[in-house]
Every structure is written in C-alpha cells, then in structure tokens.
Amino acid sequence: MNVYYRKTVVGWWNVYPAGSGDQFVNLNPEEFAALLPQVSCRAFAGCAEISVKSARELFGEEVQSA
C-alpha cells in the first residue's frame, strides 16, 4: 500500500494512506524508523510503500489491498 509522510514541527511524523485527504496517524521518530527504515533522518516529506498488514495495523481494518 502506498503512503505519504510529512515531518511535523516537533519532529514526529504524520503518515497518510495514498489518496486519503484527512486520515493519518502520528508516529514518534522511533515508530516511524521501525515502519520505514529506508527513510533518511534528514527527510521531511515523501512517499513509500508499506505492506497491507502494516497499513491495517496503522489505519484499521478498512484498508483494502490493491
């Protein structure tokens, strides 16, 4: 599942499912690094792909696989 992410002013991360305008989860830096270890600590925004299992854990059961 595709997601996009944005670093907040306080250094946490908002992670959004692609195509969602207002649904997001807020993750602390350690949780974000565990979810997306390939993202640089210097990044402030981007997109990535996560597993459907991870997406369901973050966003709930309504997440559909493509």
Z-matrix of the N, CA and C atoms (Angstrom, degrees):
N
C 1 1.442
C 2 1.529 1 108.74
N 3 1.310 2 116.28 1 137.40
C 4 1.459 3 121.00 2 179.16
C 5 1.525 4 110.60 3 -84.66
N 6 1.311 5 114.63 4 138.31
C 7 1.463 6 121.59 5 176.45
C 8 1.519 7 108.38 6 -134.17
N 9 1.299 8 115.20 7 158.66
C 10 1.455 9 118.58 8 168.37
C 11 1.514 10 108.02 9 -125.82
N 12 1.318 11 115.70 10 156.03
C 13 1.453 12 120.99 11 -173.09
C 14 1.527 13 110.14 12 -137.38
N 15 1.326 14 113.74 13 154.33
C 16 1.457 15 121.08 14 -179.64
C 17 1.522 16 108.50 15 -145.97
N 18 1.313 17 116.76 16 131.89
C 19 1.464 18 121.57 17 178.18
C 20 1.522 19 109.20 18 -78.75
N 21 1.333 20 116.55 19 136.80
C 22 1.454 21 120.95 20 179.17
C 23 1.529 22 110.37 21 -85.08
N 24 1.299 23 116.42 22 172.48
C 25 1.460 24 122.41 23 179.78
C 26 1.527 25 111.23 24 -60.69
N 27 1.331 26 117.20 25 -33.66
C 28 1.463 27 121.27 26 -177.62
C 29 1.530 28 112.90 27 -90.57
N 30 1.344 29 118.15 28 4.25
C 31 1.457 30 121.48 29 174.57
C 32 1.515 31 115.75 30 93.93
N 33 1.327 32 118.23 31 3.29
C 34 1.455 33 120.87 32 174.08
C 35 1.522 34 108.06 33 -86.94
N 36 1.328 35 118.00 34 177.91
C 37 1.456 36 122.36 35 -175.13
C 38 1.521 37 110.91 36 -125.18
N 39 1.332 38 116.83 37 132.04
C 40 1.458 39 122.46 38 169.29
C 41 1.522 40 106.44 39 -97.09
N 42 1.341 41 115.96 40 125.70
C 43 1.463 42 121.92 41 -179.78
C 44 1.526 43 107.65 42 -116.86
N 45 1.338 44 116.17 43 125.00
C 46 1.456 45 123.63 44 -175.97
C 47 1.527 46 110.21 45 -116.25
N 48 1.325 47 118.42 46 139.45
C 49 1.468 48 118.27 47 169.94
C 50 1.535 49 108.33 48 -70.10
N 51 1.310 50 117.03 49 140.73
C 52 1.466 51 120.82 50 -179.53
C 53 1.522 52 109.11 51 -58.51
N 54 1.323 53 116.02 52 135.11
C 55 1.445 54 121.53 53 179.28
C 56 1.513 55 113.73 54 88.55
N 57 1.310 56 117.28 55 -4.12
C 58 1.466 57 120.86 56 179.22
C 59 1.522 58 108.39 57 -96.63
N 60 1.303 59 116.26 58 130.66
C 61 1.448 60 119.43 59 -179.23
C 62 1.514 61 113.88 60 -84.79
N 63 1.327 62 116.51 61 -35.15
C 64 1.458 63 117.79 62 -172.70
C 65 1.522 64 114.93 63 -130.04
N 66 1.309 65 119.54 64 -7.23
C 67 1.460 66 121.89 65 179.72
C 68 1.531 67 109.13 66 -85.10
N 69 1.335 68 116.63 67 126.15
C 70 1.455 69 120.04 68 177.13
C 71 1.521 70 109.07 69 -156.17
N 72 1.326 71 115.08 70 164.02
C 73 1.459 72 121.68 71 171.16
C 74 1.516 73 107.26 72 -120.91
N 75 1.318 74 115.46 73 148.94
C 76 1.452 75 121.98 74 179.54
C 77 1.522 76 107.37 75 -106.65
N 78 1.339 77 117.02 76 121.58
C 79 1.458 78 122.14 77 -177.16
C 80 1.520 79 110.49 78 -117.14
N 81 1.344 80 115.59 79 142.59
C 82 1.462 81 118.40 80 173.88
C 83 1.532 82 107.97 81 -74.70
N 84 1.323 83 118.44 82 166.08
C 85 1.466 84 120.60 83 -175.68
C 86 1.533 85 114.19 84 -57.29
N 87 1.320 86 117.90 85 -35.60
C 88 1.464 87 120.35 86 -179.76
C 89 1.532 88 111.49 87 -69.42
N 90 1.329 89 117.17 88 -42.28
C 91 1.466 90 121.04 89 177.88
C 92 1.528 91 110.49 90 -64.33
N 93 1.327 92 115.78 91 -41.35
C 94 1.461 93 120.31 92 179.89
C 95 1.526 94 110.68 93 -64.01
N 96 1.331 95 117.16 94 -43.57
C 97 1.469 96 120.84 95 179.89
C 98 1.520 97 111.10 96 -64.15
N 99 1.325 98 117.65 97 -34.36
C 100 1.469 99 120.53 98 177.43
C 101 1.527 100 110.76 99 -69.07
N 102 1.334 101 116.98 100 -37.09
C 103 1.464 102 121.50 101 -179.58
C 104 1.522 103 111.65 102 -74.16
N 105 1.333 104 116.65 103 -43.40
C 106 1.470 105 122.18 104 -175.62
C 107 1.528 106 110.44 105 -131.06
N 108 1.334 107 117.21 106 73.17
C 109 1.469 108 119.86 107 -176.53
C 110 1.533 109 113.80 108 -65.23
N 111 1.311 110 117.82 109 -19.09
C 112 1.461 111 120.98 110 -178.44
C 113 1.526 112 112.99 111 -77.62
N 114 1.325 113 118.70 112 -10.31
C 115 1.461 114 122.00 113 -178.03
C 116 1.532 115 109.54 114 -83.72
N 117 1.308 116 116.18 115 129.84
C 118 1.459 117 122.46 116 179.28
C 119 1.525 118 111.03 117 -65.32
N 120 1.326 119 116.25 118 146.41
C 121 1.461 120 120.47 119 176.52
C 122 1.525 121 110.91 120 -68.18
N 123 1.318 122 118.09 121 -13.91
C 124 1.468 123 122.45 122 178.10
C 125 1.528 124 112.87 123 -87.55
N 126 1.330 125 117.04 124 -10.28
C 127 1.464 126 120.78 125 -178.96
C 128 1.522 127 110.37 126 -67.19
N 129 1.327 128 116.08 127 155.27
C 130 1.466 129 120.16 128 174.94
C 131 1.518 130 111.79 129 -127.27
N 132 1.327 131 117.38 130 -15.19
C 133 1.460 132 121.44 131 177.70
C 134 1.516 133 108.51 132 -163.88
N 135 1.322 134 115.79 133 157.24
C 136 1.452 135 119.63 134 177.31
C 137 1.505 136 112.00 135 170.43
N 138 1.334 137 115.08 136 -170.37
C 139 1.457 138 120.76 137 177.33
C 140 1.520 139 108.27 138 -136.25
N 141 1.320 140 114.90 139 157.07
C 142 1.455 141 120.62 140 -177.72
C 143 1.520 142 108.85 141 -158.95
N 144 1.304 143 115.52 142 174.93
C 145 1.458 144 121.18 143 176.38
C 146 1.519 145 108.57 144 -117.70
N 147 1.343 146 116.19 145 133.72
C 148 1.454 147 121.56 146 176.28
C 149 1.522 148 108.10 147 -124.14
N 150 1.312 149 116.30 148 162.74
C 151 1.463 150 120.06 149 -179.91
C 152 1.522 151 110.55 150 -69.79
N 153 1.312 152 116.26 151 157.35
C 154 1.457 153 121.39 152 177.46
C 155 1.523 154 109.35 153 -62.74
N 156 1.323 155 117.29 154 -36.90
C 157 1.470 156 120.82 155 178.43
C 158 1.530 157 110.23 156 -60.60
N 159 1.322 158 117.55 157 -46.68
C 160 1.467 159 121.31 158 177.91
C 161 1.522 160 110.99 159 -62.95
N 162 1.322 161 116.76 160 -40.41
C 163 1.467 162 120.70 161 179.63
C 164 1.519 163 110.74 162 -63.18
N 165 1.321 164 116.95 163 -41.86
C 166 1.471 165 119.91 164 178.94
C 167 1.520 166 111.10 165 -65.50
N 168 1.325 167 117.34 166 -36.95
C 169 1.462 168 120.38 167 177.16
C 170 1.534 169 110.95 168 -64.78
N 171 1.325 170 116.75 169 -37.44
C 172 1.465 171 120.97 170 -178.89
C 173 1.522 172 113.20 171 -78.85
N 174 1.324 173 116.26 172 -48.68
C 175 1.457 174 121.30 173 -168.71
C 176 1.515 175 114.67 174 -105.68
N 177 1.323 176 118.25 175 -8.64
C 178 1.464 177 120.51 176 179.40
C 179 1.520 178 112.37 177 104.59
N 180 1.300 179 114.56 178 175.64
C 181 1.455 180 121.84 179 -174.42
C 182 1.524 181 114.58 180 -70.66
N 183 1.338 182 118.07 181 -14.91
C 184 1.453 183 119.68 182 -177.78
C 185 1.528 184 113.75 183 -72.14
N 186 1.328 185 117.59 184 -6.48
C 187 1.471 186 121.38 185 179.54
C 188 1.519 187 109.04 186 -69.62
N 189 1.310 188 115.69 187 129.38
C 190 1.464 189 122.15 188 -178.93
C 191 1.530 190 109.83 189 -105.26
N 192 1.325 191 116.13 190 142.53
C 193 1.472 192 119.07 191 174.50
C 194 1.514 193 108.49 192 -78.80
N 195 1.323 194 115.51 193 151.21
C 196 1.475 195 119.98 194 -176.79
C 197 1.505 196 111.86 195 -86.41
